[in-house]
Amino acid sequence: MNSRRHFLSKLIVSTAAPAILCRSAFGQTPPPAKLEESDPMAAALGYKDNTTQVDAQKYPQHKPEQKCSNCALFQGKAEDASGPCGAVGGKVVAGNGWCMVYAKKPDAAK
């Protein structure tokens, strides 16, 4: 009976160890996906990778100085070329992009 327990415990350890090691080596979360303009969510929000390409007739609220990098929903730094956005589930947007849920980032305390 003791040899059977010993065998089973060795079997469990030998099969679990590679899975645990692989998870720790490769189990890092993948980087968030880039939001493409063709994505249905991007289309619904009027997202453009470049704020200068926004259709002014379709989005009259758009101003040229509005861009993702100075939006309150942008989770990167203002100088980042791209970063995750809270409005699109953390997908990566262009820092120079724009969408209709743009909200100016509040100014830092003076």
HELIX and SHEET records of a PDB file:
HELIX    1   1 ASN A    2  PHE A   26  1                                  25    
HELIX    2   2 PRO A   40  LEU A   45  1                                   6    
HELIX    3   3 THR A   51  GLN A   53  5                                   3    
HELIX    4   4 CYS A   68  ASN A   70  5                                   3    
HELIX    5   5 GLY A   86  VAL A   88  5                                   3    
SHEET    1   A 2 SER A  82  PRO A  84  0                                        
SHEET    2   A 2 VAL A  92  ALA A  94 -1                                        
END                                                                             
